[in-house]
């Protein structure tokens, strides 16, 4: 009984993980904020 229980939970975990990875790939990437720096870096 324990073997079937563990196998079922492992299959459920792998299915949730695969769905999470598929969803993660379609999320927009965070935009980089460009900071305008002065020409003279010593300022």
Secondary structure, 3 states (H helix, E strand, C coil): CHHHHHHHHHHHHHHHHHHHHHHHHCCCCCCCCCCCCCCCCCC
